[in-house]
Amino acid sequence: MKRMKRMLLLYSLFLTLVWGYFHCMYSLNTLGDTKYAAYGHASYFTSVTFTWFFLWMVWNSSYFHTVIHRIERRFLKEWQRSIAFGLSFTALYQLCKLPLQLLRFQLSKWANVRHQSLADWLLDWSMQSISYVVLITFLLTITRFCMQKFQKHWWIGVWLWLLPFALFVLYVQPIWIDPLFDEVTPLRENDVSTAIVELAKGAGISQADLYEVEMSEKTTTFNAYVTGIGPHHRIVLWDTMLEQMESEEILFIVAHEIGHYVMDHIHWGIVGYLLLSMVILYLIAKFYPVVFRLATRRFRLKSWIELRALPILLLLASMLMFTVRPMALYVSREMEIEADRYAIQHTENLNAAIESYESLAKASQSDMDPAWWIKWTRYTHPPIAERIEYIEQIQREKSE
């Protein structure tokens, strides 16, 4: 109990320092009139470390070991135990994390970047939580099965299971999963959409692959993205962007997404993430025996696959994923730079390109020039200030 109280005190002190730093000391470059972006950074690092804190606290809790004993008495087969553990453990995690997610929701309401009702948000949260609980339960069940079946080479078995599962989810996401949360429709016909269709056709993209999603009832921010694989590969535009941005700004953003589409970034990204997942699983398999031996000194664990050891496995996995995350983010930013170059090459009015990024930054109240360590741990896209500076450099070169 004293050990847990000390950890709770240390984590509380850590959170005080994190939020105090981003509130008082962090140099924020934003077009918004609030510290929303700084609080977003604080919230992110709180969320990451909360997972570690939760796993450590649960593993050191005597009640956790009592629950495990009950599961093992109630269910005789290992796959049943895995499912029972996965469902109860991940549901508890989601409930414990709910206050933090509510805080982020309220911060976005306070900054006027979201106007979704609490009831609607809770509905979205419930569906996301159910999906998360099912996913983690599936992964834990497969992992324990492979550990028992293949022992030291369990990570290969997990990856081979993960491969078709991930591809299936990515295949059905645009047609089954996304519509559960937001209304997705073919691009509506108007003056702007006509220009968008012409721009897409010039790159060999048919109108059937252009969609819009209704987000105006939830947020004031703008976004566009490429999603789906195979016949469901498509470009999706938020209706907030189509309704509030200038037409030339929209066309530059669309040109950027066309760049992603024609260069097959989503498919290359999937290949990259699947290979990275293999590396992470390999590292977990290498480090887990060492961590397990250290853990046995406290709770006399007997087997890698026993339920009491799973929080340690999850803690190791979470920390390794955070460690390799900067590499994945770097690759993502490089793809964004390539898409920017494509858009610049297919856009005559580069002033509109600059204005489009300024509109994005203003609507989302983003941090336009974050500290380098935040960029490397958080940013999937180059900071807005860097993207604007790159376009201005192109303009200067053209004028010389």
C-alpha positions in Angstrom: 0.0 0.0 0.0 2.8 2.4 0.9 4.5 1.6 -2.5 1.3 2.6 -4.3 0.8 5.7 -2.3 4.3 6.8 -3.2 3.7 6.2 -6.9 0.4 8.1 -6.7 2.2 11.0 -5.1 5.0 11.0 -7.7 2.6 10.8 -10.6 0.6 13.7 -9.2 3.7 15.7 -8.9 4.7 14.8 -12.5 1.3 16.0 -13.8 1.6 19.2 -11.8 4.9 19.9 -13.4 3.7 19.0 -16.9 0.6 21.1 -16.8 2.4 23.9 -15.0 5.1 24.0 -17.7 2.7 24.1 -20.6 0.5 26.7 -18.9 3.2 29.1 -17.7 6.5 28.4 -19.5 5.8 26.9 -22.9 6.4 29.2 -25.8 3.3 28.8 -28.0 3.0 30.0 -31.6 -0.7 29.9 -32.5 -3.2 32.0 -34.5 -5.8 31.2 -31.8 -6.5 33.4 -28.8 -6.2 30.6 -26.2 -3.6 28.1 -24.9 -5.6 25.2 -26.3 -2.6 23.8 -28.2 -0.4 23.9 -25.2 -3.0 22.2 -23.1 -3.3 19.6 -25.9 0.4 18.9 -25.5 -0.1 18.5 -21.7 -3.1 16.2 -22.3 -1.2 14.0 -24.7 1.7 13.4 -22.3 -0.8 12.9 -19.5 -2.6 10.2 -21.6 0.6 8.4 -22.5 1.9 8.3 -18.9 -1.5 7.5 -17.5 -1.4 4.1 -19.3 1.9 3.3 -17.7 0.7 4.5 -14.3 -2.5 2.5 -14.6 -0.7 -0.7 -15.5 1.8 -0.4 -12.7 -0.9 0.4 -10.1 -3.1 -2.5 -11.2 -0.2 -5.0 -11.1 0.8 -3.9 -7.6 -2.8 -4.1 -6.4 -3.7 -7.0 -4.2 -7.3 -6.7 -5.4 -6.1 -7.4 -9.0 -4.5 -10.6 -7.9 -7.7 -11.6 -6.1 -9.7 -11.0 -9.3 -7.2 -13.1 -11.3 -7.7 -15.9 -8.8 -11.4 -15.8 -9.3 -11.1 -15.8 -13.1 -8.9 -18.8 -12.9 -11.3 -20.7 -10.6 -14.3 -19.7 -12.7 -12.9 -20.6 -16.2 -10.9 -23.7 -16.8 -9.7 -23.2 -20.4 -7.0 -20.6 -21.2 -8.9 -19.0 -24.0 -11.8 -18.4 -21.7 -9.6 -16.9 -19.1 -8.0 -14.6 -21.8 -11.4 -13.3 -22.9 -12.6 -12.8 -19.4 -9.4 -11.0 -18.4 -9.3 -8.9 -21.6 -12.9 -7.7 -21.3 -12.8 -6.8 -17.7 -9.3 -5.3 -17.7 -9.7 -3.1 -20.8 -13.2 -2.0 -19.7 -11.7 -0.9 -16.4 -9.0 1.0 -18.2 -11.4 2.8 -20.4 -13.5 3.8 -17.4 -10.5 5.0 -15.5 -9.4 7.1 -18.5 -12.8 8.6 -19.1 -12.1 11.7 -16.8 -9.1 12.5 -18.9 -11.0 12.2 -22.1 -13.8 14.3 -20.7 -11.2 17.0 -19.8 -10.0 17.0 -23.5 -13.6 17.3 -24.6 -14.2 20.2 -22.3 -11.0 21.9 -23.4 -12.0 21.7 -27.0 -15.5 23.2 -26.1 -13.8 26.0 -24.2 -11.6 26.8 -27.2 -14.6 26.8 -29.5 -13.1 24.1 -31.8 -15.9 21.7 -30.9 -19.6 22.2 -30.3 -20.7 18.5 -30.1 -23.2 17.8 -27.3 -22.0 15.8 -24.3 -24.6 13.1 -25.0 -23.4 12.7 -28.6 -19.8 12.7 -27.5 -20.6 10.0 -24.9 -22.2 7.9 -27.6 -19.1 8.1 -29.8 -16.9 7.3 -26.7 -19.0 4.3 -26.0 -18.7 2.9 -29.5 -15.0 3.6 -29.6 -14.5 2.0 -26.2 -16.4 -1.2 -27.2 -14.2 -1.4 -30.3 -11.1 -0.9 -28.2 -12.1 -3.5 -25.6 -12.9 -6.1 -28.3 -9.6 -5.4 -30.2 -7.4 -5.6 -27.1 -9.2 -8.7 -25.9 -8.6 -10.3 -29.3 -4.9 -9.4 -29.2 -4.4 -10.7 -25.7 -6.1 -14.0 -26.5 -4.0 -14.5 -29.6 -0.8 -13.5 -27.8 -1.4 -16.0 -24.9 -2.3 -18.7 -27.4 0.9 -18.1 -29.4 3.0 -18.0 -26.2 1.7 -21.3 -25.2 1.9 -22.9 -28.7 5.2 -21.5 -30.0 7.0 -20.4 -26.8 10.1 -18.3 -27.8 8.8 -17.7 -31.3 5.4 -16.6 -30.2 5.9 -13.1 -31.7 6.0 -14.6 -35.2 2.7 -16.3 -34.6 1.1 -13.1 -33.3 2.3 -11.1 -36.3 0.9 -13.7 -38.7 -2.5 -13.5 -37.0 -2.3 -9.7 -36.9 -1.5 -9.4 -40.7 -4.9 -10.6 -42.1 -6.8 -9.0 -39.3 -5.3 -5.6 -39.8 -5.8 -5.8 -43.6 -9.5 -6.8 -43.1 -10.1 -3.9 -40.7 -8.5 -1.4 -43.1 -10.5 -2.8 -46.0 -13.9 -2.4 -44.3 -13.1 0.7 -42.3 -14.5 3.2 -44.9 -17.7 1.3 -45.6 -18.5 -0.3 -42.2 -16.6 1.5 -39.4 -16.5 5.2 -40.3 -20.2 5.4 -41.1 -21.0 4.3 -37.5 -19.6 7.6 -36.2 -20.2 10.1 -39.0 -22.4 10.4 -42.1 -20.2 9.8 -45.2 -21.7 10.6 -48.6 -20.5 11.0 -52.2 -19.2 14.5 -52.9 -22.2 16.9 -53.4 -22.4 18.8 -56.6 -21.7 22.6 -56.4 -19.2 25.1 -57.9 -16.4 24.0 -55.7 -17.0 20.3 -56.1 -17.0 20.7 -59.9 -13.5 22.2 -59.7 -12.5 19.4 -57.3 -13.7 16.7 -59.7 -11.8 18.3 -62.6 -8.6 18.4 -60.5 -9.0 14.8 -59.5 -9.8 13.6 -63.0 -6.5 15.2 -64.2 -4.7 12.8 -61.8 -6.8 9.8 -63.0 -9.1 9.8 -60.0 -12.8 9.2 -60.7 -15.6 11.2 -59.0 -16.7 7.9 -57.4 -13.6 8.0 -55.2 -14.4 11.5 -53.8 -16.5 11.7 -50.6 -17.4 14.1 -47.9 -18.2 13.5 -44.2 -20.5 15.6 -42.1 -18.5 17.1 -39.2 -20.2 20.5 -38.9 -22.4 19.3 -36.1 -19.4 18.3 -34.0 -16.5 20.7 -34.8 -15.4 23.9 -36.4 -12.0 22.5 -37.6 -11.1 21.4 -41.1 -9.6 18.2 -42.5 -9.2 16.0 -45.5 -7.7 12.6 -45.8 -7.1 9.5 -47.9 -8.5 6.2 -46.5 -9.3 2.7 -47.5 -7.5 0.0 -49.5 -8.3 -1.7 -52.8 -11.7 -0.8 -54.3 -12.4 1.4 -51.2 -9.4 3.6 -51.7 -10.9 7.2 -51.5 -10.4 10.8 -50.7 -12.6 12.2 -47.9 -13.3 15.9 -47.3 -14.9 17.4 -44.2 -18.0 19.5 -44.9 -16.6 22.2 -42.6 -13.7 22.7 -45.0 -16.0 22.7 -48.1 -18.4 25.3 -46.5 -16.0 27.7 -44.8 -12.7 27.8 -46.7 -12.1 29.7 -49.9 -12.3 27.7 -53.2 -8.6 28.1 -54.1 -7.6 27.1 -50.5 -9.8 24.0 -50.8 -8.3 23.1 -54.2 -4.8 23.2 -52.7 -5.8 20.9 -49.8 -7.4 18.6 -52.3 -4.3 18.6 -54.5 -2.3 17.6 -51.4 -4.6 14.6 -50.8 -4.5 13.7 -54.5 -0.7 13.6 -54.0 -1.2 11.0 -51.3 -3.6 9.1 -53.5 -1.5 8.9 -56.6 1.7 8.1 -54.7 0.0 5.3 -52.8 1.0 6.7 -49.5 -1.7 4.8 -47.6 -0.6 1.5 -49.0 3.1 2.2 -48.3 2.2 3.4 -44.9 0.3 0.1 -44.2 3.4 -1.9 -45.3 5.6 0.3 -43.1 3.4 -0.1 -40.0 3.1 -3.9 -40.5 6.8 -4.2 -40.7 7.2 -1.9 -37.6 4.7 -4.0 -35.7 6.9 -7.0 -36.5 10.0 -5.2 -35.0 8.0 -4.2 -31.9 6.8 -7.7 -31.3 10.4 -9.0 -31.7 11.7 -6.4 -29.2 8.9 -7.4 -26.8 9.9 -11.0 -27.1 13.5 -10.2 -26.4 12.9 -7.9 -23.4 10.0 -9.7 -21.8 12.0 -12.6 -20.3 14.2 -10.1 -18.6 11.3 -8.0 -17.2 9.5 -11.2 -16.3 12.4 -12.4 -14.2 12.5 -9.1 -12.3 8.7 -9.3 -11.7 8.9 -12.8 -10.3 10.9 -11.5 -7.3 7.8 -9.6 -6.1 4.9 -11.9 -7.0 6.4 -15.3 -7.6 5.2 -15.6 -11.2 5.6 -19.0 -12.6 4.8 -18.7 -16.3 5.0 -16.1 -19.1 1.4 -16.7 -20.0 -0.3 -16.5 -16.6 -2.8 -13.7 -16.3 -1.0 -11.9 -13.5 1.9 -11.2 -15.8 -0.1 -9.5 -18.5 0.0 -6.0 -17.1 3.8 -6.3 -17.2 3.7 -7.4 -20.8 1.3 -4.5 -21.7 3.5 -2.0 -19.9 6.6 -3.2 -21.8 4.6 -3.1 -25.1 3.3 0.4 -24.4 6.8 1.8 -23.6 8.4 0.2 -26.6 5.7 1.6 -28.9 6.3 5.1 -27.5 10.0 4.6 -28.0 9.8 3.7 -31.7 6.9 6.2 -32.4 9.3 9.0 -33.4 10.5 6.9 -36.3 7.0 6.2 -37.6 6.1 9.9 -37.2 9.2 10.9 -39.2 8.2 8.7 -42.1 4.7 10.2 -41.9 6.0 13.7 -42.0 8.2 12.8 -45.1 5.1 11.6 -46.9 3.3 14.8 -46.0 6.2 16.8 -47.5 6.0 14.7 -50.7 2.2 15.5 -50.9 2.9 19.2 -50.3 5.4 19.2 -53.2 2.8 17.5 -55.4 0.2 20.1 -54.5 2.6 23.0 -55.1 3.5 21.6 -58.5 -0.2 21.5 -59.4 -1.2 24.8 -57.9 -0.8 28.2 -59.6 -1.8 30.5 -56.7 0.7 29.7 -53.9 -0.7 32.6 -51.9 -3.9 30.5 -51.6 -1.7 27.6 -50.4 -0.3 29.7 -47.6 -3.8 30.9 -46.7 -5.1 27.4 -46.6 -2.5 26.4 -44.0 -3.3 29.6 -42.0 -7.0 28.7 -42.1 -6.2 25.2 -40.9 -4.1 26.5 -38.0 -6.6 29.2 -37.0 -9.6 26.8 -37.0 -7.8 24.1 -35.0 -5.8 26.6 -32.9 -2.8 24.4 -33.4 0.8 25.0 -32.4 2.4 26.3 -35.6 6.0 25.9 -34.4 6.3 23.4 -31.6 9.4 22.5 -29.6 11.5 19.9 -31.4 10.8 17.2 -28.9 7.1 17.7 -29.2 7.4 17.6 -33.0 9.2 14.3 -32.8 6.9 12.7 -30.3 3.5 14.0 -31.5 3.4 15.4 -35.1 2.3 13.2 -38.0 2.5 16.3 -40.2 5.2 19.0 -40.5 4.4 22.0 -38.3 2.3 24.6 -40.1 5.1 27.2 -39.8 7.6 24.9 -41.6 5.0 24.2 -44.4 4.4 27.9 -44.9 8.1 28.7 -44.9 8.7 26.0 -47.5 6.0 27.5 -49.8 7.4 31.0 -49.3 10.9 29.7 -50.3 9.4 28.3 -53.5 7.8 31.7 -54.2 11.2 33.4 -53.7 12.9 31.0 -56.1 10.3 31.5 -58.7 10.6 35.3 -58.5 14.4 35.3 -58.9 
